[in-house]
Amino acid sequence: MVKKAPRRTAERILEVTLDLFNRFGEPNVSTTLISAELRISPGNLYYHYPAKDELINALFDRFERSLNELLNASDGVRNVEDAWFFMHSLFELIWEYRFLYRDLNDLLSKNRRLEIHFQSILKNKTQSVKALLDSMSRSGAMTIDSREVEPTATSMVVVLTYWLSFEYVRDPRHALEPEHAQVALLRGAHHVLNLLVPYLEPQQRSHLLTIVGKYASSQYETNKP
């Protein structure tokens, strides 16, 4: 007996919904718009996802799984090079689900499940960054007083969590467009890691500046008219 194909419609609905949420913001996207974009009937959409919150929750679950998998790698960060790659990877994932961060406060106020889970995400992010700081300290890349670990990790998580909101407020018309993605990710990773500068060993501090300069130059060349 031939096996049935996977439920491609449900998968496609999530893909299109994520794209629409990212482009227009979750509050501005209705289930009617989603079904029209997919060229399916509203009834077909409701069959797979009976409410808009179920679409949001399904996308959030995907994001949370990917995020936790990435955060688990933080204790393998040994130096500035590793930290740069780690932070850039985090920002790439946040960018992929950027509607969550752009509309974060609004989403949390309307969705109790997201509110609870996002509190857990903040804790996991903080623990992950603390593991990163500990790993870099043990490898000799930085020196930080144990009393400064918690506030430093918290500051890094704040920048990591609200960076896209800052980019959006700074330039609402363009900041969250795909063509500006790499520049936004670069700036975010730079500013998070800049919080480590006072604690980095001189060679690591110099290397961070070199990495930032190299990426900034490559982005300038890419964006030149």
N, C-alpha and C positions, 0 to 999 in steps of 0.2 A: 504494500500500500504506500502510495506516494505521500510524503509528509507535507503538511500545509506550510506555505511560506510564512515567514514572520509577519506580524501585524505592522506592515509598512506604513499604513495610514497613521497610526498612533505616533510612530517615530517622525514621520513627516510633519505632523501637526506641531510637535515640539520644536523641530528645526525652524519652521516658519514663525512660530510664536516667539522664539528667542530672537530671531532677526528683527521682527517688528518691535518687540519690547526694547531692544537695543537701539533701534533707529529712532523711535518716537517716544519712548518712555512708557512704562507699564500703564500709568493712569490714562494715557491717550489711546490705548489700543483696546477695542472691544472684541468680544467673541464674534460679532457680526463681521468686523474687519478681517479677523483671522480666517473665518470660513470663506469670505470673498477672495482673499489672497490665495487660498488653497484651491478655490473653485470647487468647493464641496458644499453640501447643504448644512445649515446650522444643526439639523438633526444628526447628521453624521458626526459632526464635531462633538455634540453633547453625548453621543453614544460612547465615545472614547474618554471624554473629559466633561462630566456633567456641569462643572462650574469653572469659572475663571481661576479661582483659588487653586483648583486641582492642577491647572497648567503651571501656575506659579510654583506650587509645591513640588511638582515633578521636576521642573528645571532646577529648583533650589537643591533638591536631593542629589541631582547629578553634580552640581557645583560642589556641594559639601563633601561628597565622596572623593572627588578629584583633589579638593583642597587638603583634606586630611591625609591623603596619600603623599602629597607634596610636602606638607608640614613635617611628616615623619622623617624626611631626609635632612632636617636641619642639623642634627648632631653629627652629620658627615662634613659639615662646613669647617674647613681648616684655616682658610686665609681669605684675603680680600677677593681674589679671583673666584673662589667658590661662593663667597657671599654675594658677589655681583650676579653670578649665574642664578643663584637661588632666588634673590629678590626679583630679578627680571622674569623668572619663571612664574613667580607669584603674581606679578603684575600682568603677565600675559593671560593667566587664568582669570584674574579679576576683569580684565578687558573683555574676555570671551563672554562673561556674564555681567557686563557692566551695568545693565538695567537695575540689578540688585543694589549696586552701590550708588548710582545716581538717584534712585528713588527710595533709598534705604529707610529714611525716617517715615515716609508715607506708607511703605509696605509694612513696616513693623507695627505701625499704629492700627492697621486694619487686619493683620494676620497674626493671631496669637501663637500659632505653631512656629512661624518664622521668628517671632520675637524670642521665643525660648531657645530655638536652635542657634540663632545668631549670637546670643549670649555665650553659648557653648563654643562657637567659632572664635569669639574674642579671647576666651580663655585658652583655647588651643593655639591660637596665634601667639599669644603672650608666652606660653610654655615653650613653643617652638623657637621663638626668638631668644629666650633665655638659654635654651639648649645650644643655640648658635653661638651666643656670647661665651658660654662655658667652653665649648669646643675650640673656639678661636683663642681663648685664654690659655687653654691647656697646650695648644700647639705653639704658643709663643708669638702669635700674630698681634696680640693686644694685651694690655694690662688694665684691669678695671677692678675697683674696690667692690667687694661683695654687696656693700650698701647701695651701690649705684646701679646694680644689675636690674632690679625691679623697675625703677623709674625710667631707665634707658630703654628697656624692653617695651614698657608701656608707651613711651613717646614714639618708638618705631612703629608700633601697632596702630597708633592714632594716625600717623602719616600714611601708613599702608592702607588703612581702611577708608580714609576720607580724601585721598589724593585726587581721585577722579571727580569728586564733588568740587574740590578746589579748582581743578582744570575747567570744569563746566562753568562755574561762576566767573572765572577769569575771562572766558571766551565762549559764551553760550551758543553762538552760531556755528562754531567750528570744532570745539575741543573734542567732542566725542564722535567725530566723523572718522571713518576707517583710515583715510589718508593721513590723519594726524596721530594715528595710534602709536607708531614707534617713537615719535618725539615725546609723547605723553608718558610712555612706559620708561623711556630713558630718564626723563626728569624725575619721575617717581622713585625709581631705583636709586638715583643719585642722592636725592634728598633724604631717603631713609638711611642710606649708608653714611651720609655726611654726619649723622648723629654719632657715629663711631670714631670720627676723626680725633677727638681729644684722647682716645684710649689706644689708638693704633701705634704700633712700633713704627719708627721713622721710615723704614723701607716699605712697610705696608701702606703707610699714608701716601708716600710718593707713588706707589703702584696704583692706588685708587685714583689719584689725580690723572695718571697716565691713561687708565682705562676710560675714565669719563671723557677725557680729551679726545681719545681715539674714536669713541662712539659718537661724540658730538660732531667731529669732523666728517665721519662717514654719513651722518644724517644730513649735514649741510650739503654735501656733494649730491646726495640723493634728491634733495628738495630744491636744488638750484634750477632756475627756469631754463 
